[in-house]
Amino acid sequence: MAQAQVERTWLTPQTHTPDAVVVSWQTATPTESVIRYKAGEGATQEEARLPGTRTLHHVEIPVKKPDTAYSYTVGTGSQVSQEARFQSLPAQGELRVAIVGDWGYTPGRDLSALKNDKVHLLLTAGDNVPSLHEAAAPGLKAFGALIDQQPDLFRSTPFLPILGNHDREVRPRGPKPPAEPVYDVEATAYREFFALPGEEWRWHFDIPAFDVRFVALDLNHISDFGTTWQTCHAWDESSDQFQWYKKLMAETISGYVFTLNNERQSSLAGKTKGLWHEQFRKGSALVTGFGYFAERAELEGGLPYFNTCLKGDGSPYKDARSAFFASQDNYLLLTFTAGSDKMKVQIKNLKGEVLDTREITKRGMAK
């Protein structure tokens, strides 16, 4: 069957705004990178392509029409995929964004509840795969296995992951730091597989119609920094990452700002004496996927802090300022209404039940 050559397809934004999307796919043998697409029923078919041949394809197409069903096929000649569709982000009404954590340790989870929420954008809080060295799925194959878990979801929903330590684990960690580095700090395979904004290991993504900015940081296992267990980029006050985030927060005018990372906030606060938290408090919320549970804490200055994890049965260590906690598989659903001064964050279990709701007021508005 000709379609067997196109092994998997997924969507990611590569720009900082939703006016374009990258359609990515893999083929068993090198082929041309060709995509044919339509912006809505009855629209003229258009084509985008890259020169040369390859097995890992990333082709960006413009997305100029909001709230429109785009249809597309990828491949060329006899190797063309079945038609798929994605809905461009709305410009008015309601925007729904889901955030999941620790996908790498949840094979076989039933995500029907998340799919029923019909989210416009899917983000993560890190640890998207278990490692890059397991025999069954080494290197890039680990991310391919992630896509294969939910093929319909990934070819129809734009996806913005962030890094956790497992997403760059190239050797077994072991009981003590070995001679060779365990993690690829530069996250080479991750950045090759996903076409993401900016430097890709960190990024920001804005949705102007709903006055929101999402910011991805590379913070995980900071206690291992300087050893062969080091996994993330530098995070001290003089680091490029911190200075980038500080400048970004100073320049951000969005009414809502969500910062995503994969570290425990209390560990970061202790190591940096609150340096990062001074910047976090300029935003609307802090989100992590560090712990295997559901939690909302209310940090100093009223900053909500969420931990989300598709695997919710881990050790239940609560944050000192915990306001809600549950040992259940879960995800976050963020709902924005265009023109509103408030939005809501719901912690939902995989049955679709709302476990906790936190309303957030737009920055600069009276609370």
N, C-alpha and C positions, 0 to 999 in steps of 0.2 A: 504493500500500500504506500503510495507516494507520500502521504502525510506523516508517515513514521519518521522521516528525516528531521522534521521540526520537533525537537524533544520537549521543550517547555518554553513558555512565554510569560513575561512579567512586565509591569509598568512602574516607572519611577520618575519623579520630577528631577531634572538636572539644573534648572534655573531656580532663582530665588522666588519666583512667583508662578502661579498656575496657568500661564499663557502658553505653555508647551509641556509635552510629556515625552519621555524616552520609552519606546517600545523595545524591549530586549528579548532575545530568544537564543537558543542553542540548537545547532544542527550536528548530526553525527559525522558529517564530512564537510570540508570547507565549501561554502557557497557564497554567492553574492548577497549583500544585505539590502533587501528590497521590501518596502511596506507599501501597501495600497490601502487607502482609507477614505471614509466619507464623513463629513460633519453633519449628521442628521439624515433622516429619510428623504430620498429624492435629491440629495446633493450630488454634485459632480464628483466622480472618483478622482482622487489625487494620488500622487506617488512620490515617495522619498527613497533615496538609495545612497549607498556609500560605494566608492570605488574599491576594487579588489575583492578578495574572498577571505572567509574566516569561519570559525565554528561558534564563536561568541559574538553576537550581533547587538549593537546599540544604535538605534536610529531615532532621532528626535523629530517629532512632528509638531506643528503649531496647533494650539488649542485656543481659538479666538472666540468661539461661541459658548457662553456659559449655559449650564443646565441642558446640555445637548447630548444625545446618544451618538457617540462616535463608533463606527464600525471599522474593522480593519482585518487584513490578512497579511501574513509575512511569508517570505520565501519567493522563489522564482522558478520558472519552468515547470517541471513536474513536481517540484518540492514546495508546495504551497500549503499553508495551514488552513484549518477550518476558520470561518469568520468568527471573530470575537467582538465584544462591545465593551465600552466603558462610558460612564456618564461624567461629563466635565463638571467641575465644581460650580455650584449656583452663584449668582450674583445678588440674590435677594432671598427672602424667606428663611429657611433653616439650613444650617451646615452641621453635619455630624462627623465627628472624628473619633476613631477608636485608637487606644494605645494598649499594646500587649507587651508582656515581659517574659523572658526565659522560654521562648518558643523551642529552643533546642532540647529541652527536657520534657516535651509534651507531645510526642508522636501519638497519633491516634485520638487526640482530644476531639470531641464533637463541638465544632464552632458554629453550629446552626443558629444559636442565639445572636452571636455577633453578626452573622450574615443577615439575619432578619432585621437588624438595625439599619441595614442598607447605608452603611457609612460611605461618605464621599472620599475619605482619605484614611489610610491605615498607617500608624506609626508604631515604633517599638521603643522599649526601654532597655534594650541590649540583650546579649546572649541569645542570638537568633539560631545558633547551631551549637551542638555539644562540643565540637572540636574540629580541627582540620587535619588530624592525624589518624583517625580511626580507619581501619583497613577497608571498611565497606564504603566510605565516602571521604577520601582524603582531598585536601585543598579545595578547589572550586566545586568538586562534587558534593561537598557538604552543603553548599548554598543551593545547588541544584536539587538536593534531597529536600530542602526546606520548601522550595517552590512546588515540588511534587506532592507535598502533603495536602496542599489546597490549590490545585491548578486553576479551578474556576475563579477563585477569589483573587489570585494574583494576576490573572490576565484581564480582570475587569475592575480592579481597584488600585489606584495609584498608591505606592508603597514607599515609606520613608523610614528605614531602619536606623538605629544608632548602634554604636559599638559597645560590646561587653568583652570581658577577658576571653571567653570561650570562642569568640568570633575570630581570634587570631592565635589560638593555641596550636602551635605546630609540632610540639613534642609533649609527651606526658609530663604532668607537673611533678609527681613524685613527692616523697616526704620531706625533702630538703632541696634547696636550690642546686641544680646540677651544673656541670661545667659549661654547657651550651645554653643559650637563651631558650626559654620555653615558649615565649610569645613573640610574634612578629609585630613589634610596636607600630610599624608603618601600615599594618593591615593590608598587605599587598593583594591577597586574594579577594578580600571583601571589596576593596576599591576597584578591582578589575571586574568583579561580577556585577556590582551595582553601579549605575550611573546616577550620582547624587550631586547636590549643589556644592559649590565652593571646593574646599580641600577634601571633601567627602568623609574624612574621619571626624570632622566637625562641620557643621553647616547651619544655616538659618533658612527658614522658608516662611514667606509672608502670604497671607490671603487678605488683600486690601478690602475686599467687599465686606468682610466680617471683622476687620480691624484687629487681626491677630497675627502674631509672629511666634513661630516655634524655633527653638534653638537647641541644637544637639552638641553636647560636650563629650570629650573623651576622658572620663573619670571612672576608674575601676581599680580595685585592689591597690590603692595608693600606698598602703603600708609596705608593699613589696618593691617600691621604687628604689632603683640603684642596685638591685640584685638581678640574677638571671631569671627571676620570677617577674621582673618588671613587665607590665602589660600596656600601660597607657602612656601618652605623651606627658611631658613635664607639666606640673600644675602649681609650682610655687609662684610667688608674687612677680618675679622677674621673667617668668616663662612666657613664651609666645602665646600659648593658649589663654592664660589668664589675661594678658594685656589685650588680646583680641576680644575676649568676652567683655571686659571692662569698657572698651571703646564702643563695642556693639550696643551695650546697655545704655551708655551715655547718649548714643545717637538714635536709639529706638523711640519712635513716636506712636507705635501701635498701642491701642487701648488694652489689649490682652497680650501677655508675654508668658509662654510656657517654656521652661528650661528642662531638658531631658538629659539624664545621665544614668550611670550604672553603679553608683557608689552610695554607701550609707551616709546620710547627711551628718550624723553625729561624728563619724570618723573624719570626714572632711573638715568639719568645724574644729575638731580637736587638733588636727594636724596643721591647720592654717590659722588658728586663733580667730576664726570668724571672717577671714579675708574674703572668701568666696560668698559667704552669706550676706555680706554688705551689698554685693551685687545682686544676689538672688532676690533680696527684698525689694529691689526696684521692679521686679516682674510680678506676675499674677500667681504663679504656682511653680513648685519644684516637683519633678516626677522622676522616680527611679524604679529599676527592676531588680534591685540588689537582693531583697529577701523573698523567700518562698511563702508569701501570704498576701493578704489584702490589708492595707492600712491607710488611714489619713491621720496626720498629726498637724497641730497648729503651732507653728514655730513663732519665735519672737518677732514682733511687729505684725502679727496676723497673717504670716505667709503660710498657705496650706501646702503640705508636703504629702505626696501620695506614693505608696509602694504598690506596684501591680505585678502579678505573676500568673501565668496560665497554669502553673504548678503550685497550688496553694497549701501543700501539706508539709511544709518544711518547719524547721525550728522556729517557735513563736517568740522571737525577741522583740518586744515592743519598744518603740521610740519613747523617750522620756516625756514627750508632750503628745502622746497618742490620744486621739479623740475617737477613733473607730478602728477596730481590729477584727479580722475574721480569717480563719484557716480554711479558705475555700479557693478553688481555681477561679480566677477572675480576670477581668479587663476593665479599662476605663472607657466610658463613653462621654465625650465632650459635645455639648450642644450649644450652638451659637444662633442667635436670631439677628438678622441684619437690622441695624439701627437701634438695637437694644443696649441699655447700659449695664445689663447683667447677662451672665451665661451660667451654665451648670455643669458640674462634673459628677457623674454617677459611677460608683463602683458596682459592677454587675457580676454575678456568677455565671457559669456556663449553662445554667438553666434559664438564663434571661431575667432572673430576679434582681431587683435593685437592692443592694445591701446598704448603701450609704449615698447621700446626695449632699453636695457642697455647692452653694451658689457663690459666684465670684463677681464682684463689681468691677467695672472697667476702671483702669488706672486713671487717676485724676478726678474721679467722681467721688462725691461724699458717700461714705459707707453707711 
